[in-house]
Amino acid sequence: MKSFLKLYAWIIVFFLLIFALMNLTGLLSVADIKYYIEVVSRRSSWIIGLVIGGLLAVDVFFSVPTVFLVTSAGYLLGFYWGLIASVAGMFLSGLTAFVICHFAGKKIMRLVLKDDMHVREVYELFERFGTGALLIARALPMLPEATCCMAGMNRMPFGRFVVYYLLGTVPYAVVLVWLGAVSSRENPYPALGGIVFIYVSLWVIWYFLMKRKKG
């Protein structure tokens, strides 16, 4: 388990460093993203959808504020189109992380873990916990990208990856997009309350999944 957590931690630290670098250098800060959304909100729906979907798709490289973008999709596009833009963007982000780590993963694992025994330990643990991790990966920022990287590194079958990643992503998007659609600038409380509910629910699911695996 120690090797598994070590590799996870290294991947998350890598994404944290990207996030810090983007904000410190001003290349793509959270304030910039909010400004871009404000600007495109006056444009046509398809432009809004492309911008939001595109920003979510590059999350694997730039660590964008996913919750803000998905709720904004619901607020600006309505439920149906907001859901399409959000799921498409998040799926492309996860797919990119999976594919990159599928091909470069072995080198990264050996660089971090330095021992074949530890590499085998990570493979075995991800075989046990990988599908559950994909289901609840939205419980923390940067965890989805890290989990998709782990799935790629551990050569999870592509079909299984797609199914479980979407099973974890689509319900999350449905709730956030709907919350954005029913909220407004004057009344953001439905979205705020719903976000808290989502994260609590994901942690409860994670707790019972781990308890079942140990049992």
N, CA and C of each residue as an Amber inpcrd file, in Angstrom:
protein
   645
   0.8250000  -1.2130000   0.0000000   0.0000000   0.0000000   0.0000000
   0.8620000   1.2670000   0.0000000   2.0160000   1.1980000   0.6630000
   2.8840000   2.3730000   0.7590000   3.3570000   2.8200000  -0.6260000
   3.7160000   1.8590000  -1.4900000   4.1710000   2.1930000  -2.8440000
   3.0320000   2.7880000  -3.6660000   1.8360000   2.2320000  -3.4930000
   0.6370000   2.7110000  -4.1870000   0.3660000   4.1740000  -3.8350000
   0.3810000   4.4840000  -2.5380000   0.1240000   5.8510000  -2.0670000
   1.2510000   6.8000000  -2.4690000   2.4730000   6.2830000  -2.4780000
   3.6190000   7.1100000  -2.8750000   3.4770000   7.5650000  -4.3230000
   3.1200000   6.6320000  -5.2060000   2.9530000   6.9760000  -6.6120000
   1.8050000   7.9540000  -6.8090000   0.6870000   7.7080000  -6.1160000
  -0.4560000   8.6250000  -6.1680000  -0.0310000  10.0230000  -5.7370000
   0.7180000  10.0880000  -4.6200000   1.1550000  11.3780000  -4.0750000
   2.0530000  12.1200000  -5.0540000   2.9520000  11.4160000  -5.7090000
   3.8400000  12.0420000  -6.6850000   3.0460000  12.6410000  -7.8440000
   2.0480000  11.9030000  -8.3120000   1.2390000  12.4030000  -9.4320000
   0.4590000  13.6470000  -9.0130000  -0.1390000  13.6280000  -7.8180000
  -0.9170000  14.7740000  -7.3400000  -0.0130000  15.9860000  -7.1240000
   1.1830000  15.7590000  -6.5740000   2.1420000  16.8620000  -6.3870000
   2.5060000  17.4730000  -7.7370000   2.6550000  16.6240000  -8.7450000
   2.9640000  17.1150000 -10.0880000   1.8610000  18.0500000 -10.5870000
   0.5930000  17.6480000 -10.4080000  -0.5180000  18.5010000 -10.8390000
  -0.6090000  19.7730000  -9.9980000  -0.2990000  19.6830000  -8.7110000
  -0.2850000  20.8680000  -7.8510000   0.7740000  21.8720000  -8.3080000
   1.9320000  21.3590000  -8.7090000   2.9970000  22.2340000  -9.1920000
   2.5900000  22.9380000 -10.4790000   1.8970000  22.2110000 -11.3640000
   1.3950000  22.8330000 -12.6000000   0.4170000  23.9480000 -12.2540000
  -0.5100000  23.6510000 -11.3160000  -1.5050000  24.6440000 -10.9090000
  -0.8250000  25.8890000 -10.3450000   0.1700000  25.6840000  -9.4640000
   0.8850000  26.8140000  -8.8530000   1.6390000  27.6070000  -9.9180000
   2.2730000  26.8940000 -10.8500000   3.0350000  27.5590000 -11.9080000
   2.1340000  28.4060000 -12.7930000   0.9860000  27.8670000 -13.1730000
   0.0580000  28.6100000 -14.0290000  -0.4190000  29.8940000 -13.3440000
  -0.6830000  29.7990000 -12.0290000  -1.1810000  30.9660000 -11.3000000
  -0.0820000  31.9850000 -10.9980000   1.1020000  31.4990000 -10.6490000
   2.2030000  32.4140000 -10.3170000   2.7180000  33.1550000 -11.5390000
   2.7620000  32.4650000 -12.6700000   3.2520000  33.0990000 -13.8960000
   2.1650000  33.8880000 -14.6130000   0.9020000  33.6510000 -14.2200000
  -0.2010000  34.3470000 -14.8660000  -0.5480000  33.7960000 -16.2270000
  -0.0220000  32.6030000 -16.5810000  -0.3190000  32.0100000 -17.8880000
  -1.7870000  31.6340000 -18.0130000  -2.3360000  31.0530000 -16.9390000
  -3.7680000  30.7060000 -16.9400000  -4.2240000  30.5660000 -15.4930000
  -4.5200000  31.6890000 -14.8750000  -4.9350000  31.6760000 -13.4800000
  -6.4400000  31.4500000 -13.3710000  -6.9030000  31.1670000 -12.1610000
  -8.3440000  31.0050000 -11.9180000  -9.0780000  32.2990000 -12.2630000
  -8.4610000  33.4420000 -11.9320000  -9.0730000  34.7450000 -12.2520000
  -9.2240000  34.9140000 -13.7600000  -8.2170000  34.4660000 -14.5230000
  -8.2910000  34.5470000 -15.9920000  -9.4550000  33.7240000 -16.5210000
  -9.6050000  32.5120000 -15.9910000 -10.6720000  31.6160000 -16.4550000
 -12.0380000  32.2380000 -16.1730000 -12.2040000  32.7930000 -14.9810000
 -13.4750000  33.4410000 -14.6470000 -13.7410000  34.6360000 -15.5640000
 -12.6800000  35.3450000 -15.9140000 -12.8290000  36.4840000 -16.8270000
 -13.2440000  36.0030000 -18.2270000 -12.5990000  34.9360000 -18.7200000
 -12.9390000  34.4020000 -20.0390000 -14.4040000  33.9390000 -20.0920000
 -14.8450000  33.2890000 -19.0020000 -16.2390000  32.8340000 -18.9650000
 -17.1870000  34.0200000 -18.9840000 -16.8120000  35.0780000 -18.2720000
 -17.6380000  36.2890000 -18.2470000 -17.7320000  36.8960000 -19.6510000
 -16.6180000  36.9020000 -20.3700000 -16.5830000  37.4730000 -21.7250000
 -17.4200000  36.6360000 -22.6930000 -17.2190000  35.2990000 -22.6890000
 -17.9400000  34.4600000 -23.6570000 -19.4110000  34.2960000 -23.3060000
 -19.7890000  34.6450000 -22.0670000 -21.1930000  34.5020000 -21.6810000
 -22.1050000  35.3870000 -22.5100000 -21.5130000  36.3870000 -23.1910000
 -22.3030000  37.2790000 -24.0470000 -22.3650000  36.7800000 -25.4830000
 -21.6730000  35.6580000 -25.7620000 -21.6270000  35.1240000 -27.1240000
 -22.6810000  34.0340000 -27.3000000 -22.6740000  33.4160000 -28.4810000
 -23.6680000  32.3770000 -28.7710000 -23.3910000  31.1140000 -27.9560000
 -24.4110000  30.2730000 -27.8400000 -24.3170000  29.0750000 -26.9960000
 -23.2160000  28.1220000 -27.4400000 -23.0330000  27.9580000 -28.7500000
 -22.0340000  26.9930000 -29.2100000 -20.6220000  27.4560000 -28.8740000
 -20.3880000  28.7770000 -28.8730000 -19.0660000  29.3010000 -28.4740000
 -18.8420000  29.0670000 -26.9890000 -19.8790000  29.3320000 -26.1880000
 -19.7750000  29.0840000 -24.7420000 -19.4610000  27.6100000 -24.4900000
 -20.1880000  26.7240000 -25.1890000 -19.9710000  25.2910000 -25.0140000
 -18.5660000  24.8680000 -25.4000000 -18.0420000  25.4130000 -26.5120000
 -16.6900000  25.0740000 -26.9490000 -15.6450000  25.5620000 -25.9570000
 -15.8290000  26.7590000 -25.4300000 -14.8540000  27.3150000 -24.4760000
 -14.8560000  26.5110000 -23.1800000 -16.0480000  26.2430000 -22.6360000
 -16.1290000  25.4870000 -21.3860000 -15.6170000  24.0570000 -21.5920000
 -16.0520000  23.4040000 -22.6650000 -15.5770000  22.0480000 -22.9540000
 -14.0760000  22.0150000 -23.1750000 -13.5630000  23.0250000 -23.8800000
 -12.1210000  23.0900000 -24.1300000 -11.3120000  23.2950000 -22.8660000
 -11.7930000  24.1730000 -21.9870000 -11.0930000  24.4050000 -20.7200000
 -11.0970000  23.1430000 -19.8500000 -12.2200000  22.4430000 -19.8310000
 -12.2820000  21.1930000 -19.0640000 -11.3650000  20.1330000 -19.6780000
 -11.2350000  20.1320000 -20.9950000 -10.3970000  19.1380000 -21.6780000
  -8.9190000  19.3310000 -21.3600000  -8.4840000  20.5800000 -21.1540000
  -7.0600000  20.8270000 -20.8640000  -6.7740000  20.7980000 -19.3640000
  -7.7580000  20.3560000 -18.5890000  -7.5790000  20.2780000 -17.1350000
  -6.3660000  19.4390000 -16.7630000  -6.0790000  18.4110000 -17.5460000
  -4.9530000  17.5210000 -17.2610000  -3.6250000  18.2690000 -17.3610000
  -3.5750000  19.3650000 -18.1130000  -2.3420000  20.1330000 -18.2540000
  -2.3300000  21.3990000 -17.4060000  -3.4960000  22.0000000 -17.1650000
  -3.5370000  23.3100000 -16.5220000  -4.2970000  23.3600000 -15.1960000
  -4.9060000  22.2630000 -14.7680000  -5.6330000  22.2090000 -13.4860000
  -6.6460000  23.3500000 -13.3600000  -7.6730000  23.3160000 -14.1650000
  -8.6980000  24.3600000 -14.1670000  -9.7320000  24.0890000 -13.0620000
 -10.4850000  25.1160000 -12.6380000 -11.5080000  24.9230000 -11.5950000
 -12.7460000  24.2150000 -12.1470000 -12.7610000  22.8990000 -12.0440000
 -13.8050000  22.0820000 -12.6710000 -15.2010000  22.4160000 -12.1640000
 -15.3510000  22.5350000 -10.8430000 -16.6830000  22.8000000 -10.2680000
 -17.2530000  24.1000000 -10.8240000 -16.4460000  25.1390000 -10.8670000
 -16.8930000  26.4330000 -11.3940000 -17.3110000  26.3110000 -12.8560000
 -16.5230000  25.6020000 -13.6600000 -16.8200000  25.4920000 -15.0860000
 -18.0790000  24.6720000 -15.3440000 -18.2530000  23.5830000 -14.6030000
 -19.4240000  22.7270000 -14.8340000 -20.7110000  23.4330000 -14.3830000
 -20.6800000  24.0890000 -13.2350000 -21.8700000  24.8390000 -12.8020000
 -22.1450000  26.0120000 -13.7460000 -21.0750000  26.6310000 -14.2490000
 -21.2480000  27.7220000 -15.2260000 -21.8840000  27.2080000 -16.5080000
 -21.5280000  25.9750000 -16.9010000 -22.1360000  25.3770000 -18.0940000
 -23.6460000  25.2580000 -17.9210000 -24.0720000  24.8150000 -16.7400000
 -25.5080000  24.7120000 -16.4740000 -26.1780000  26.0700000 -16.4450000
 -25.5300000  27.0370000 -15.8330000 -26.0910000  28.3910000 -15.7050000
 -26.2130000  29.0760000 -17.0640000 -25.1800000  28.9150000 -17.9310000
 -25.1470000  29.6430000 -19.1960000 -25.8080000  28.8960000 -20.3560000
 -25.7690000  27.5610000 -20.3010000 -26.2620000  26.7760000 -21.4380000
 -27.5510000  26.0270000 -21.1570000 -27.9280000  25.9450000 -19.8840000
 -29.0630000  25.1070000 -19.5360000 -28.6010000  23.6720000 -19.3280000
 -29.5120000  22.8430000 -18.8710000 -29.1220000  21.5000000 -18.4450000
 -28.5850000  20.6380000 -19.5950000 -29.3120000  20.5300000 -20.6880000
 -28.9710000  19.5760000 -21.7460000 -27.6160000  19.8830000 -22.3800000
 -27.4610000  21.1010000 -22.9240000 -26.2100000  21.4480000 -23.5950000
 -25.0720000  21.6280000 -22.5990000 -25.4000000  22.0940000 -21.4070000
 -24.3650000  22.2140000 -20.3680000 -23.7890000  20.8580000 -20.0050000
 -24.6650000  19.8390000 -19.9510000 -24.2150000  18.4840000 -19.6270000
 -23.3250000  17.9230000 -20.7390000 -23.7160000  18.1340000 -21.9870000
 -22.9150000  17.6410000 -23.1140000 -21.5240000  18.2680000 -23.1140000
 -21.4590000  19.5950000 -22.9570000 -20.1670000  20.2960000 -22.9550000
 -19.2940000  19.8330000 -21.7980000 -19.9010000  19.6560000 -20.6280000
 -19.1440000  19.2820000 -19.4320000 -18.6010000  17.8600000 -19.5230000
 -19.4610000  16.9120000 -19.8760000 -19.0270000  15.5090000 -19.9560000
 -17.9900000  15.3350000 -21.0580000 -18.1900000  15.9910000 -22.1990000
 -17.2220000  15.8810000 -23.3040000 -15.8600000  16.4090000 -22.8740000
 -15.8450000  17.5580000 -22.2140000 -14.5800000  18.1470000 -21.7730000
 -13.8780000  17.2890000 -20.7410000 -14.6190000  16.8170000 -19.7310000
 -14.0040000  15.9990000 -18.6820000 -13.5430000  14.6490000 -19.2200000
 -14.3020000  14.0990000 -20.1700000 -13.8990000  12.8130000 -20.7550000
 -12.6020000  12.9630000 -21.5410000 -12.4750000  14.0360000 -22.3220000
 -11.2490000  14.2580000 -23.0910000 -10.0430000  14.4440000 -22.1730000
 -10.2430000  15.1280000 -21.0510000  -9.1650000  15.3100000 -20.0810000
  -8.7080000  13.9730000 -19.5110000  -9.6690000  13.1590000 -19.0570000
  -9.3400000  11.8540000 -18.5020000  -8.7060000  10.9330000 -19.5310000
  -9.2260000  10.9710000 -20.7490000  -8.7000000  10.1300000 -21.8260000
  -7.2500000  10.5090000 -22.1450000  -6.9670000  11.8070000 -22.1710000
  -5.6000000  12.2690000 -22.4380000  -4.6330000  11.7640000 -21.3720000
  -5.0360000  11.8920000 -20.1040000  -4.1920000  11.4130000 -19.0060000
  -3.9580000   9.9100000 -19.1150000  -5.0130000   9.1690000 -19.4300000
  -4.9170000   7.7080000 -19.5520000  -3.9530000   7.3190000 -20.6730000
  -4.1150000   7.9270000 -21.8500000  -3.3010000   7.5580000 -23.0090000
  -1.8280000   7.9020000 -22.7820000  -1.5540000   9.1070000 -22.2780000
  -0.1640000   9.5130000 -22.0330000   0.5110000   8.5480000 -21.0620000
  -0.1770000   8.2380000 -19.9670000   0.4240000   7.3760000 -18.9530000
   0.4300000   5.9070000 -19.3690000  -0.4400000   5.5400000 -20.2890000
  -0.4120000   4.1740000 -20.8150000   0.9170000   3.9090000 -21.5230000
   1.4100000   4.9200000 -22.2460000   2.6480000   4.7460000 -23.0060000
   3.8950000   5.1330000 -22.2080000   3.7710000   6.1200000 -21.2940000
   4.9480000   6.5640000 -20.5400000   4.9560000   6.0500000 -19.1030000
   3.9020000   5.3200000 -18.7240000   3.7070000   4.9450000 -17.3240000
   4.7860000   4.0740000 -16.7220000   5.2810000   3.0930000 -17.4810000
   6.2850000   2.1820000 -16.9330000   7.5460000   2.9370000 -16.5270000
   7.9810000   3.8710000 -17.3620000   9.1730000   4.6590000 -17.0500000
   8.9550000   5.5090000 -15.8000000   7.7560000   6.1040000 -15.7020000
   7.4490000   6.9490000 -14.5400000   7.4240000   6.1040000 -13.2730000
   6.7890000   4.9430000 -13.3340000   6.6990000   4.0720000 -12.1590000
   8.0710000   3.6170000 -11.6940000   8.9340000   3.2540000 -12.6290000
  10.2770000   2.8080000 -12.2520000  11.1150000   3.9610000 -11.7130000
  10.8930000   5.1490000 -12.2410000  11.6150000   6.3310000 -11.7650000
  11.2210000   6.6630000 -10.3290000   9.9270000   6.5560000 -10.0180000
   9.4330000   6.9000000  -8.6810000   9.6660000   5.7680000  -7.6780000
   9.3610000   4.5450000  -8.0870000   9.3800000   3.4170000  -7.1460000
  10.7280000   2.6920000  -7.0870000  11.4590000   2.6890000  -8.2180000
  12.8430000   2.1790000  -8.2690000  13.0000000   0.6880000  -7.9750000
  11.9290000  -0.0570000  -7.8650000  12.0310000  -1.4560000  -7.4720000
  10.8990000  -2.2520000  -8.1160000  11.2470000  -3.3700000  -8.7740000
  10.2340000  -4.1860000  -9.4540000   9.1840000  -4.7240000  -8.4880000
   9.5940000  -5.0240000  -7.2650000   8.6510000  -5.5330000  -6.2700000
   7.5880000  -4.4870000  -5.9470000   8.0060000  -3.2240000  -5.8260000
   7.0630000  -2.1470000  -5.5360000   6.1570000  -1.8730000  -6.7300000
   6.7060000  -2.0210000  -7.9320000   5.8950000  -1.8530000  -9.1430000
   4.8000000  -2.9160000  -9.1980000   5.1680000  -4.1630000  -8.8910000
   4.1840000  -5.2480000  -8.8740000   3.1210000  -5.0120000  -7.8030000
   3.5410000  -4.4650000  -6.6650000   2.5910000  -4.1600000  -5.5820000
   1.5430000  -3.1530000  -6.0410000   2.0000000  -2.1350000  -6.7830000
   1.0720000  -1.1190000  -7.2900000   0.1050000  -1.7370000  -8.2880000
   0.6050000  -2.5830000  -9.1790000  -0.2650000  -3.2670000 -10.1430000
  -1.3610000  -4.0610000  -9.4240000  -0.9600000  -4.8120000  -8.4110000
  -1.9070000  -5.6630000  -7.6830000  -2.9570000  -4.8350000  -6.9510000
  -2.5150000  -3.7570000  -6.3210000  -3.4630000  -2.9170000  -5.5730000
  -4.4210000  -2.1850000  -6.5040000  -3.9090000  -1.7280000  -7.6550000
  -4.8030000  -1.0240000  -8.5730000  -5.8110000  -1.9890000  -9.1880000
  -5.4050000  -3.2450000  -9.3550000  -6.3410000  -4.2630000  -9.8380000
  -7.5070000  -4.4100000  -8.8640000  -7.2290000  -4.2840000  -7.5620000
  -8.2680000  -4.4140000  -6.5330000  -9.0860000  -3.1410000  -6.3710000
  -8.4150000  -1.9930000  -6.3570000  -9.0860000  -0.7420000  -5.9940000
  -9.3090000   0.2200000  -7.1680000  -8.7820000  -0.1050000  -8.3490000
  -8.8050000   0.8420000  -9.4580000 -10.1910000   1.2710000  -9.9040000
 -11.1100000   0.3090000 -10.0520000 -12.4550000   0.6690000 -10.5130000
 -13.1790000   1.5410000  -9.4790000 -13.0080000   1.2070000  -8.2000000
 -13.6150000   2.0250000  -7.1470000 -13.0300000   3.4220000  -7.1240000
 -11.7140000   3.5130000  -7.3520000 -11.0550000   4.8250000  -7.3650000
 -11.5910000   5.7060000  -8.4870000 -11.8440000   5.1070000  -9.6640000
 -12.4080000   5.8740000 -10.7730000 -13.8230000   6.3540000 -10.4620000
 -14.5810000   5.5340000  -9.7560000 -15.9610000   5.8920000  -9.4300000
 -16.0490000   7.1100000  -8.5160000 -15.1130000   7.2260000  -7.5690000
 -15.2160000   8.3300000  -6.5940000 -14.0880000   9.3620000  -6.7620000
 -13.4220000   9.3490000  -7.9120000 -12.2770000  10.2400000  -8.1160000
 -12.6480000  11.7210000  -8.0380000 -13.9220000  12.0400000  -8.2740000
 -14.3430000  13.4430000  -8.2360000 -14.4630000  13.9890000  -6.8090000
 -14.1080000  13.1700000  -5.8250000 -14.2530000  13.5960000  -4.4230000
 -13.2550000  14.6810000  -4.0330000 -12.1650000  14.8160000  -4.7780000
 -11.1560000  15.8330000  -4.4630000 -10.6130000  16.4440000  -5.7540000
 -10.2400000  17.7190000  -5.7300000  -9.5990000  18.3150000  -6.9040000
  -8.3190000  17.5620000  -7.2560000  -8.0430000  17.4180000  -8.5280000
  -6.8420000  16.7810000  -9.0880000  -6.8200000  15.2620000  -8.9280000
  -7.7240000  14.7130000  -8.1250000  -7.7870000  13.2640000  -7.9780000
  -8.2400000  12.5680000  -9.2680000  -9.1840000  13.1460000 -10.0410000
  -9.5770000  12.4780000 -11.2930000  -8.4140000  12.3020000 -12.2600000
  -7.6230000  13.3690000 -12.4620000  -6.4930000  13.2900000 -13.3790000
  -5.4540000  12.2810000 -12.8770000  -5.1950000  12.3090000 -11.5550000
  -4.2300000  11.3750000 -10.9790000  -4.7020000   9.9360000 -11.1410000
  -6.0000000   9.6990000 -10.9440000  -6.5470000   8.3400000 -11.0620000
  -6.5150000   7.8580000 -12.5050000  -6.7940000   8.7420000 -13.4470000
  -6.7030000   8.3700000 -14.8630000  -5.2600000   8.0440000 -15.2420000
  -4.3190000   8.7980000 -14.6830000  -2.9060000   8.4880000 -14.9060000
  -2.5700000   7.1090000 -14.3440000  -3.0600000   6.8160000 -13.1430000
  -2.8150000   5.5130000 -12.5320000  -3.4150000   4.3930000 -13.3780000
  -4.6010000   4.6380000 -13.9150000  -5.2530000   3.6320000 -14.7650000
  -4.4180000   3.3590000 -16.0090000  -3.8720000   4.4190000 -16.6110000
  -3.0210000   4.2530000 -17.7810000  -1.7290000   3.5330000 -17.4490000
  -1.0900000   3.9300000 -16.3520000   0.1740000   3.3030000 -15.9340000
   0.0060000   1.8200000 -15.6630000  -1.1430000   1.4670000 -15.0800000
  -1.3830000   0.0750000 -14.7070000  -2.0570000  -0.7330000 -15.8060000
  -2.1300000  -0.1360000 -17.0090000  -2.6580000  -0.8200000 -18.1910000
  -4.0590000  -1.3890000 -17.9640000  -4.9090000  -0.5880000 -17.3130000
  -6.3040000  -0.9990000 -17.1870000  -6.9030000  -1.1520000 -18.5800000
  -7.6780000  -2.2120000 -18.8380000  -8.3230000  -2.3620000 -20.1580000
  -9.1070000  -1.0990000 -20.5180000  -8.9520000  -0.6530000 -21.7650000
  -9.5310000   0.6210000 -22.1820000 -11.0390000   0.6700000 -21.9700000
 -11.7360000  -0.3970000 -22.3420000 -13.1840000  -0.4200000 -22.1830000
 -13.6040000  -0.2640000 -20.7380000 -12.9010000  -0.9480000 -19.8320000
 -13.2190000  -0.8390000 -18.4070000 -12.9560000   0.5740000 -17.9050000
 -11.8470000   1.1690000 -18.3650000 -11.5390000   2.5460000 -17.9750000
 -12.6650000   3.4900000 -18.3830000 -13.1010000   3.4000000 -19.6420000
 -14.1450000   4.3010000 -20.1510000 -15.4260000   4.1410000 -19.3370000
 -15.8390000   2.9000000 -19.0980000 -17.0920000   2.6430000 -18.3830000
 -17.0460000   3.2200000 -16.9760000 -15.9990000   2.9120000 -16.2260000
 -15.9510000   3.3430000 -14.8250000 -15.6630000   4.8330000 -14.6830000
 -14.8820000   5.3740000 -15.6070000 -14.6360000   6.8150000 -15.5530000
 -15.9280000   7.5800000 -15.8240000 -16.6930000   7.1210000 -16.8100000
 -17.9720000   7.7840000 -17.0980000 -18.9890000   7.5550000 -15.9810000
 -18.9710000   6.3600000 -15.3670000 -19.8810000   6.1090000 -14.2440000
 -19.5930000   7.0490000 -13.0740000 -18.3360000   7.4500000 -12.9250000
 -17.9960000   8.3910000 -11.8690000 -18.1760000   9.8390000 -12.2680000
 -18.0910000  10.1190000 -13.5710000 -18.1130000  11.5020000 -14.0560000
 -19.5110000  11.9940000 -14.4180000 -20.3030000  11.1520000 -15.0940000
 -21.6080000  11.6070000 -15.5780000 -22.5520000  12.0080000 -14.4330000
 -22.7280000  11.1820000 -13.3700000 -23.6090000  11.6220000 -12.2780000
 -23.1410000  12.9270000 -11.6250000 -21.8260000  13.0600000 -11.4760000
 -21.2330000  14.2880000 -10.9320000 -21.6090000  15.4830000 -11.8160000
 -21.4700000  15.3020000 -13.1360000 -21.8090000  16.3820000 -14.0660000
 -23.3030000  16.6820000 -14.0550000 -24.1250000  15.6350000 -14.0000000
 -25.5850000  15.8250000 -13.9860000 -26.0000000  16.7140000 -12.8240000
 -25.4840000  16.4070000 -11.6350000 -25.8730000  17.1730000 -10.4450000
 -25.3600000  18.6040000 -10.5270000 -24.0820000  18.7810000 -10.8900000
 -23.5140000  20.1330000 -10.9200000 -24.1420000  20.9950000 -12.0170000
 -24.3660000  20.4090000 -13.1840000 -24.9910000  21.1770000 -14.2760000
 -26.4110000  21.5670000 -13.8850000 -27.1460000  20.6410000 -13.2880000
 -28.5170000  20.9670000 -12.8510000 -28.4970000  22.0690000 -11.7910000
 -27.5500000  21.9800000 -10.8520000 -27.4400000  23.0160000  -9.8160000
 -27.1180000  24.3700000 -10.4310000 -26.2410000  24.3670000 -11.4410000
 -25.9390000  25.6190000 -12.1270000 -27.1440000  26.1620000 -12.8680000
 -27.9370000  25.2600000 -13.4600000 -29.1120000  25.6800000 -14.2280000
 -30.1910000  26.2940000 -13.3440000 -30.3270000  25.8140000 -12.0900000
 -31.3840000  26.3260000 -11.2100000 -30.8900000  27.4630000 -10.3140000
 -29.5870000  27.7700000 -10.3820000 -29.0400000  28.8570000  -9.5780000
 -28.9670000  30.1340000 -10.4090000 -28.6140000  31.2160000  -9.7600000
 -28.4480000  32.4950000 -10.4370000 -27.4250000  33.3170000  -9.6650000
 -27.0260000  34.4420000 -10.2300000 -26.0770000  35.3040000  -9.5260000
 -26.6620000  35.7800000  -8.1990000 -27.9810000  36.0300000  -8.1980000
 -28.6200000  36.5320000  -6.9830000 -28.8700000  35.4150000  -5.9710000
 -28.9740000  34.1660000  -6.4650000 -29.2710000  33.0420000  -5.5770000
 -28.3560000  31.8500000  -5.8940000 -27.0680000  31.9080000  -5.4430000
 -26.1310000  30.8240000  -5.7380000 -26.2270000  29.6580000  -4.7560000
 -27.1200000  29.7780000  -3.7550000 -27.1420000  28.7900000  -2.6640000
 -27.4900000  27.3630000  -3.0980000 -28.3830000  27.1470000  -4.0880000
 -28.6090000  25.7610000  -4.5310000 -27.3190000  25.0820000  -4.9930000
 -26.5050000  25.8150000  -5.7590000 -25.2490000  25.2480000  -6.2440000
 -24.2810000  24.9870000  -5.0920000 -24.1560000  25.9470000  -4.1910000
 -23.2190000  25.7940000  -3.0750000 -23.6120000  24.6200000  -2.1870000
 -24.8950000  24.5280000  -1.8510000 -25.3710000  23.4280000  -1.0170000
 -25.2220000  22.0910000  -1.7130000 -25.4910000  22.0700000  -3.0200000
 -25.3810000  20.8310000  -3.7840000 -23.9510000  20.3410000  -3.8920000
 -23.0080000  21.2560000  -4.0180000 -21.5920000  20.8850000  -4.1050000
 -21.1440000  20.1930000  -2.8210000 -21.5460000  20.7510000  -1.6890000
 -21.2200000  20.1280000  -0.3990000 -21.8180000  18.7230000  -0.3330000
 -23.0660000  18.5870000  -0.7790000 -23.7490000  17.2960000  -0.7610000
 -23.0100000  16.2670000  -1.6290000 -22.5480000  16.6980000  -2.8140000
 -21.8290000  15.7900000  -3.7140000 -20.5780000  15.2470000  -3.0490000
 -19.7780000  16.1380000  -2.4700000 -18.5080000  15.6950000  -1.8960000
 -18.7160000  14.7980000  -0.6750000 -19.7070000  15.1150000   0.1450000
 -20.0080000  14.2490000   1.2940000 -20.4470000  12.8720000   0.8040000
 -21.3050000  12.8460000  -0.2200000 -21.7950000  11.5710000  -0.7750000
 -20.6590000  10.7320000  -1.3330000 -19.7210000  11.3680000  -2.0480000
 -18.5960000  10.6390000  -2.6320000 -17.7070000  10.0300000  -1.5500000
 -17.4960000  10.7770000  -0.4680000 -16.6730000  10.2400000   0.6230000
 -17.3740000   9.0900000   1.3330000 -18.6830000   9.1720000   1.4590000
 -19.4380000   8.0580000   2.0700000 -19.3320000   6.8130000   1.1870000
 -19.4740000   6.9920000  -0.1330000 -19.3420000   5.8680000  -1.0700000
 -17.9430000   5.2630000  -0.9720000 -16.9240000   6.1270000  -0.9210000
 -15.5410000   5.6480000  -0.7970000 -15.3620000   4.8230000   0.4720000
 -15.9330000   5.3010000   1.5730000 -15.8040000   4.5910000   2.8580000
 -16.3790000   3.1780000   2.7540000 -17.5660000   3.0520000   2.1710000
 -18.1990000   1.7370000   2.0900000 -17.5090000   0.8330000   1.0600000
 -16.9700000   1.4250000  -0.0050000 -16.2190000   0.6250000  -0.9670000
 -14.9760000   0.0280000  -0.3210000 -14.2450000   0.8510000   0.4650000
 -13.0460000   0.3730000   1.1350000 -13.3930000  -0.6830000   2.1860000
 -14.4950000  -0.4610000   2.8950000 -14.9100000  -1.4140000   3.9130000
 -15.2560000  -2.7540000   3.2770000 -15.9100000  -2.7020000   2.1250000
 -16.2870000  -3.9390000   1.4210000 -15.0530000  -4.6670000   0.9010000
 -14.0790000  -3.9030000   0.3770000 -12.8620000  -4.5260000  -0.1480000
 -12.0850000  -5.2230000   0.9670000 -11.9950000  -4.5560000   2.1170000
 -11.2650000  -5.1400000   3.2480000 -11.9650000  -6.3710000   3.7870000
 -13.3300000  -6.3250000   3.7350000 -14.1180000  -7.4800000   4.2020000
 -13.9650000  -8.6510000   3.2580000
